[in-house]
Amino acid sequence: MFEHVHLPAGKVLIPGLIDTCSTYIKHPEVVAQRLIRFARIAGRENVIAGTDCGFGTFVGASAVPPSVAWAKLQSLTERARLASQELW
């Protein structure tokens, strides 16, 4: 969509690059590829890597153990850092 419709001035995209409802950890390169694709279309300064939802999706229930949630966030931040370096 953002290839055809430009992001309005002052707006930022926060695409959900990792799934928060499963214990599967996406390969870091997949995360980086998705982030780079958004940044090339919307502008590097207009994109922040995010999750598809919160890890505490259900009150009182946790489908994702905290250790997995932290591993997912670590993967997201590492790939975001590398993607930023690639886009410079």
DSSP file (Angstrom, degrees, kcal/mol; ACC not computed):
  #  RESIDUE AA STRUCTURE BP1 BP2  ACC     N-H-->O    O-->H-N    N-H-->O    O-->H-N    TCO  KAPPA ALPHA  PHI   PSI    X-CA   Y-CA   Z-CA
    1    1 A M    >>        0   0    0      0, 0.0     4,-2.2     0, 0.0     3,-1.7   0.000 360.0 360.0 360.0 -42.1    0.0    0.0    0.0
    2    2 A F  T 34  +     0   0    0      1,-0.3     5,-0.2     2,-0.2     0, 0.0   0.547 360.0  69.4 -74.6  -4.6    2.8    2.5    0.9
    3    3 A E  T 34 S+     0   0    0      1,-0.1    -1,-0.3     3,-0.1     3,-0.1   0.758 115.5  26.0 -74.3 -25.0    4.3    2.0   -2.5
    4    4 A H  T <4 S+     0   0    0     -3,-1.7     2,-0.5     1,-0.2    -2,-0.2   0.676 123.0  50.9-110.3 -25.8    1.2    3.9   -3.9
    5    5 A V  S  < S-     0   0    0     -4,-2.2    -1,-0.2     3,-0.0     2,-0.2  -0.970  81.0-135.7-118.9 120.8    0.1    6.0   -0.9
    6    6 A H        -     0   0    0     -2,-0.5    -3,-0.1    -3,-0.1    36,-0.1  -0.474  24.6-106.8 -78.5 145.3    2.7    8.2    0.8
    7    7 A L        -     0   0    0     -5,-0.2     3,-0.1    -2,-0.2    -1,-0.1  -0.519  42.4-110.2 -67.6 129.0    2.9    8.3    4.5
    8    8 A P    >   -     0   0    0      0, 0.0     3,-1.8     0, 0.0    -1,-0.1  -0.262  43.6 -86.8 -61.0 149.6    1.6   11.7    5.7
    9    9 A A  T 3  S+     0   0    0      1,-0.3     3,-0.1    -3,-0.1    -3,-0.0  -0.274 114.1  20.9 -56.8 138.2    4.2   14.1    7.2
   10   10 A G  T 3  S+     0   0    0      1,-0.3     2,-0.3    -3,-0.1    -1,-0.3   0.429  97.3 119.5  83.1  -0.8    4.9   13.6   10.9
   11   11 A K    <   -     0   0    0     -3,-1.8     2,-0.4    -4,-0.1    -1,-0.3  -0.721  45.5-159.1 -99.8 150.5    3.5   10.0   10.9
   12   12 A V        -     0   0    0     -2,-0.3     2,-0.4    -3,-0.1    35,-0.2  -0.976  10.3-137.8-128.9 139.3    5.6    6.9   11.8
   13   13 A L  B     -a   47   0A   0     33,-3.3    35,-2.5    -2,-0.4    29,-0.0  -0.798  12.7-173.3 -94.2 138.4    5.0    3.3   10.9
   14   14 A I        -     0   0    0     -2,-0.4    35,-0.2    33,-0.2     2,-0.1  -0.733  17.4-164.6-126.7  81.2    5.5    0.6   13.6
   15   15 A P        -     0   0    0      0, 0.0    35,-1.7     0, 0.0     2,-1.1  -0.394  25.7-116.5 -70.7 143.2    5.1   -2.7   11.7
   16   16 A G  E     +b   50   0B   0      1,-0.2    35,-0.3    36,-0.1    36,-0.2  -0.677  43.0 167.1 -77.9  99.4    4.5   -5.9   13.6
   17   17 A L  E     +     0   0B   0     33,-2.8     2,-0.4    -2,-1.1    34,-0.2   0.639  58.6  44.8 -94.0 -16.9    7.7   -7.8   12.6
   18   18 A I  E    S-b   51   0B   0     32,-0.7    34,-2.4    -3,-0.1     2,-0.3  -0.972  80.1-120.9-130.2 148.2    7.5  -10.5   15.2
   19   19 A D        -     0   0    0     -2,-0.4     3,-0.1     5,-0.2     7,-0.1  -0.664  18.1-170.6 -84.0 134.6    4.6  -12.7   16.4
   20   20 A T  S    S+     0   0    0     -2,-0.3    37,-0.2     1,-0.1    44,-0.1   0.418  75.5  65.2-105.9   0.4    3.8  -12.5   20.1
   21   21 A C  S    S+     0   0    0     42,-0.1     2,-0.3    35,-0.1    -1,-0.1   0.431  96.7  54.0-105.6   0.2    1.3  -15.4   20.4
   22   22 A S  S    S-     0   0    0      2,-0.2    42,-0.1    -3,-0.1    41,-0.0  -0.859  75.2-127.3-128.5 165.6    3.6  -18.3   19.6
   23   23 A T  S    S+     0   0    0     -2,-0.3     2,-0.3    40,-0.1    41,-0.0   0.442  74.3 114.6 -90.1  -0.2    6.9  -19.6   20.9
   24   24 A Y        -     0   0    0      1,-0.0     2,-0.6    48,-0.0    -5,-0.2  -0.557  57.3-150.0 -73.1 129.0    8.4  -19.7   17.4
   25   25 A I        -     0   0    0     -2,-0.3    -2,-0.1    -7,-0.1    -7,-0.0  -0.902  17.3-129.4-102.8 116.9   11.3  -17.2   17.1
   26   26 A K        -     0   0    0     -2,-0.6    -8,-0.0     1,-0.1    49,-0.0  -0.258  32.4 -94.5 -63.0 149.1   11.6  -15.9   13.5
   27   27 A H    >>  -     0   0    0      1,-0.1     4,-1.6     2,-0.0     3,-1.1  -0.441  33.2-125.0 -63.2 135.3   15.0  -16.0   11.9
   28   28 A P  H 3> S+     0   0    0      0, 0.0     4,-2.4     0, 0.0     5,-0.2   0.810 108.8  58.8 -55.1 -32.8   16.7  -12.7   12.4
   29   29 A E  H 3> S+     0   0    0      2,-0.2     4,-2.6     1,-0.2     5,-0.2   0.861 102.7  53.3 -66.9 -33.6   17.3  -12.2    8.6
   30   30 A V  H <> S+     0   0    0     -3,-1.1     4,-2.2     2,-0.2    -1,-0.2   0.926 109.5  48.6 -64.4 -44.2   13.5  -12.4    8.0
   31   31 A V  H  X S+     0   0    0     -4,-1.6     4,-2.3     1,-0.2    -2,-0.2   0.930 112.9  47.6 -60.3 -46.5   13.0   -9.7   10.6
   32   32 A A  H  X S+     0   0    0     -4,-2.4     4,-2.8     1,-0.2     5,-0.2   0.909 109.9  52.4 -63.1 -43.3   15.7   -7.5    9.0
   33   33 A Q  H  X S+     0   0    0     -4,-2.6     4,-2.2     1,-0.2    -1,-0.2   0.915 111.1  47.1 -60.1 -43.6   14.3   -8.0    5.5
   34   34 A R  H  X S+     0   0    0     -4,-2.2     4,-2.1     2,-0.2    -1,-0.2   0.919 113.2  48.1 -64.8 -43.5   10.8   -7.0    6.5
   35   35 A L  H  X S+     0   0    0     -4,-2.3     4,-2.5     1,-0.2    -2,-0.2   0.919 111.7  49.5 -64.1 -43.6   12.1   -3.9    8.3
   36   36 A I  H  X S+     0   0    0     -4,-2.8     4,-2.6     1,-0.2     5,-0.2   0.892 107.9  54.8 -63.1 -39.7   14.3   -2.9    5.4
   37   37 A R  H  X S+     0   0    0     -4,-2.2     4,-1.3    -5,-0.2    -1,-0.2   0.936 111.3  44.1 -60.6 -46.1   11.4   -3.2    3.0
   38   38 A F  H  X S+     0   0    0     -4,-2.1     4,-3.1     1,-0.2     5,-0.4   0.921 113.6  51.2 -62.8 -43.5    9.2   -0.9    5.1
   39   39 A A  H  X S+     0   0    0     -4,-2.5     4,-1.9     1,-0.2    -2,-0.2   0.870 107.6  51.7 -65.2 -37.6   12.1    1.6    5.5
   40   40 A R  H  < S+     0   0    0     -4,-2.6    -1,-0.2     3,-0.2    -2,-0.2   0.820 118.0  38.7 -68.4 -29.8   12.9    1.8    1.8
   41   41 A I  H  < S+     0   0    0     -4,-1.3    -2,-0.2    -5,-0.2    -1,-0.2   0.919 129.7  26.3 -84.8 -48.2    9.2    2.5    1.0
   42   42 A A  H  < S-     0   0    0     -4,-3.1    -3,-0.2    -5,-0.2    -2,-0.2   0.590 118.7 -93.5 -95.3 -11.7    8.3    4.8    3.9
   43   43 A G    ><  -     0   0    0     -4,-1.9     3,-2.2    -5,-0.4    -3,-0.2   0.270  27.7-103.4 101.1 130.2   11.7    6.3    4.7
   44   44 A R  G >  S+     0   0    0      1,-0.3     3,-1.2     2,-0.2    -1,-0.1   0.842 120.4  53.8 -53.1 -40.3   14.2    5.1    7.3
   45   45 A E  G 3  S+     0   0    0      1,-0.2    -1,-0.3    -6,-0.1    -2,-0.1   0.556 104.7  57.2 -75.2  -7.3   13.3    7.9    9.7
   46   46 A N  G <  S+     0   0    0     -3,-2.2   -33,-3.3    -7,-0.2     2,-0.4   0.251  93.3  79.0-107.3  11.4    9.6    7.0    9.6
   47   47 A V  B <   -a   13   0A   0     -3,-1.2     2,-0.4   -35,-0.2   -33,-0.2  -0.977  48.0-178.2-129.3 133.3    9.8    3.3   10.7
   48   48 A I        -     0   0    0    -35,-2.5     2,-0.2    -2,-0.4    -3,-0.0  -0.998  32.7-119.1-125.4 129.1   10.2    1.7   14.1
   49   49 A A        +     0   0    0     -2,-0.4     2,-0.3   -35,-0.2   -33,-0.1  -0.456  46.6 163.4 -67.1 135.3   10.4   -2.1   14.5
   50   50 A G  E     -b   16   0B   0    -35,-1.7   -33,-2.8    -2,-0.2   -32,-0.7  -0.823  36.5 -98.7-142.3-178.5    7.5   -3.4   16.6
   51   51 A T  E     -b   18   0B   0    -35,-0.3   -32,-0.2    -2,-0.3     3,-0.1  -0.646  32.3-117.6-100.9 162.5    5.6   -6.5   17.6
   52   52 A D  S    S-     0   0    0    -34,-2.4     2,-0.3    -2,-0.2   -36,-0.1   0.690  90.5 -24.3 -74.7 -15.9    2.3   -7.6   16.1
   53   53 A C  S    S-     0   0    0    -35,-0.3     2,-0.2     0, 0.0   -35,-0.1  -0.918  88.3 -62.9-170.3-173.3    0.6   -7.2   19.5
   54   54 A G        -     0   0    0     -2,-0.3     3,-0.4     1,-0.1   -34,-0.1  -0.584  34.6-128.1 -88.2 155.8    1.5   -7.3   23.2
   55   55 A F  S    S+     0   0    0      1,-0.3     2,-0.8    -2,-0.2     9,-0.3   0.746 106.9  62.5 -72.8 -23.3    2.9  -10.4   24.9
   56   56 A G        +     0   0    0      1,-0.2    -1,-0.3     6,-0.1     6,-0.1  -0.401  64.7 145.8 -95.8  56.0    0.2  -10.1   27.6
   57   57 A T        +     0   0    0     -2,-0.8     2,-0.5    -3,-0.4    -1,-0.2   0.862  62.2  45.0 -64.2 -39.4   -2.6  -10.7   25.1
   58   58 A F  B >  S-C   61   0C   0      3,-0.6     3,-1.7    -3,-0.3     2,-0.2  -0.922  92.6-115.0-112.5 129.1   -4.9  -12.6   27.5
   59   59 A V  T 3  S-     0   0    0     -2,-0.5     3,-0.1     1,-0.3    -2,-0.1  -0.410  99.0   0.0 -62.5 125.4   -5.4  -11.4   31.1
   60   60 A G  T 3  S+     0   0    0     -2,-0.2     2,-0.4     1,-0.2    -1,-0.3   0.389 117.2  91.4  79.0  -4.1   -4.0  -13.9   33.5
   61   61 A A  B <   -C   58   0C   0     -3,-1.7    -3,-0.6    -5,-0.0     2,-0.5  -0.963  53.2-166.2-125.6 142.1   -2.8  -16.3   30.8
   62   62 A S        +     0   0    0     -2,-0.4    -6,-0.1     1,-0.1   -41,-0.1  -0.938  12.0 177.8-131.2 111.2    0.6  -16.3   29.1
   63   63 A A  S    S+     0   0    0     -2,-0.5    -1,-0.1    -8,-0.3   -42,-0.1   0.726  77.5  55.5 -79.7 -22.0    1.0  -18.4   25.9
   64   64 A V  S    S-     0   0    0     -9,-0.3    -1,-0.2   -44,-0.1   -41,-0.1  -0.949  87.3-128.9-116.9 118.4    4.6  -17.2   25.6
   65   65 A P    >>  -     0   0    0      0, 0.0     4,-2.3     0, 0.0     3,-0.8  -0.305  26.6-114.1 -60.6 148.4    7.1  -17.8   28.5
   66   66 A P  H 3> S+     0   0    0      0, 0.0     4,-2.6     0, 0.0     5,-0.2   0.852 115.8  57.7 -53.8 -37.6    9.0  -14.7   29.5
   67   67 A S  H 3> S+     0   0    0      1,-0.2     4,-1.7     2,-0.2     5,-0.1   0.881 109.3  45.0 -63.3 -36.2   12.3  -16.2   28.4
   68   68 A V  H <> S+     0   0    0     -3,-0.8     4,-2.5     2,-0.2    -1,-0.2   0.897 110.7  53.6 -72.9 -40.8   10.9  -16.7   24.8
   69   69 A A  H  X S+     0   0    0     -4,-2.3     4,-2.3     1,-0.2    -2,-0.2   0.927 110.7  46.6 -58.9 -44.9    9.4  -13.2   24.8
   70   70 A W  H  X S+     0   0    0     -4,-2.6     4,-2.4     1,-0.2    -1,-0.2   0.884 110.8  52.5 -65.2 -38.2   12.8  -11.7   25.8
   71   71 A A  H  X S+     0   0    0     -4,-1.7     4,-2.2    -5,-0.2    -2,-0.2   0.898 109.6  49.5 -64.3 -39.3   14.5  -13.8   23.1
   72   72 A K  H  X S+     0   0    0     -4,-2.5     4,-2.3     2,-0.2    -2,-0.2   0.925 112.4  46.9 -64.3 -44.5   12.1  -12.5   20.5
   73   73 A L  H  X S+     0   0    0     -4,-2.3     4,-2.5     2,-0.2    -2,-0.2   0.866 110.2  53.2 -66.7 -35.5   12.7   -8.9   21.5
   74   74 A Q  H  X S+     0   0    0     -4,-2.4     4,-2.5     2,-0.2     5,-0.2   0.927 109.7  48.3 -63.7 -44.0   16.4   -9.4   21.5
   75   75 A S  H  X S+     0   0    0     -4,-2.2     4,-2.3     1,-0.2     5,-0.2   0.914 111.3  51.3 -60.7 -43.1   16.2  -10.8   18.0
   76   76 A L  H  X S+     0   0    0     -4,-2.3     4,-2.2     1,-0.2    -2,-0.2   0.925 112.5  44.3 -61.7 -46.0   14.1   -7.8   17.0
   77   77 A T  H  X S+     0   0    0     -4,-2.5     4,-2.2     2,-0.2    -1,-0.2   0.892 112.6  51.3 -69.7 -38.3   16.5   -5.2   18.4
   78   78 A E  H  X S+     0   0    0     -4,-2.5     4,-2.2     1,-0.2    -1,-0.2   0.936 114.2  43.6 -62.5 -45.7   19.6   -6.9   17.0
   79   79 A R  H  X S+     0   0    0     -4,-2.3     4,-3.0    -5,-0.2     5,-0.2   0.868 110.9  54.4 -69.6 -36.2   18.1   -7.1   13.5
   80   80 A A  H  X S+     0   0    0     -4,-2.2     4,-2.3    -5,-0.2    -1,-0.2   0.909 109.0  49.5 -62.5 -40.5   16.8   -3.5   13.7
   81   81 A R  H  X S+     0   0    0     -4,-2.2     4,-1.8     2,-0.2    -2,-0.2   0.933 114.3  44.2 -62.9 -46.4   20.3   -2.3   14.6
   82   82 A L  H  X S+     0   0    0     -4,-2.2     4,-2.1     1,-0.2    -2,-0.2   0.889 112.2  52.4 -67.0 -39.3   21.8   -4.2   11.6
   83   83 A A  H  X S+     0   0    0     -4,-3.0     4,-1.8     1,-0.2    -1,-0.2   0.900 107.6  52.8 -62.7 -40.1   19.0   -3.1    9.3
   84   84 A S  H  X S+     0   0    0     -4,-2.3     4,-0.6     1,-0.2    -1,-0.2   0.906 109.1  49.1 -61.7 -41.7   19.7    0.5   10.3
   85   85 A Q  H >< S+     0   0    0     -4,-1.8     3,-0.8     1,-0.2    -1,-0.2   0.889 110.1  51.6 -65.9 -38.1   23.4    0.1    9.5
   86   86 A E  H 3< S+     0   0    0     -4,-2.1    -1,-0.2     1,-0.2    -2,-0.2   0.838 106.6  54.5 -66.3 -32.1   22.5   -1.4    6.1
   87   87 A L  H 3<        0   0    0     -4,-1.8    -1,-0.2     1,-0.2    -2,-0.2   0.558 360.0 360.0 -81.5  -8.3   20.2    1.5    5.2
   88   88 A W    <<        0   0    0     -3,-0.8    -1,-0.2    -4,-0.6    -2,-0.1   0.494 360.0 360.0 -76.3 360.0   22.9    4.2    5.8
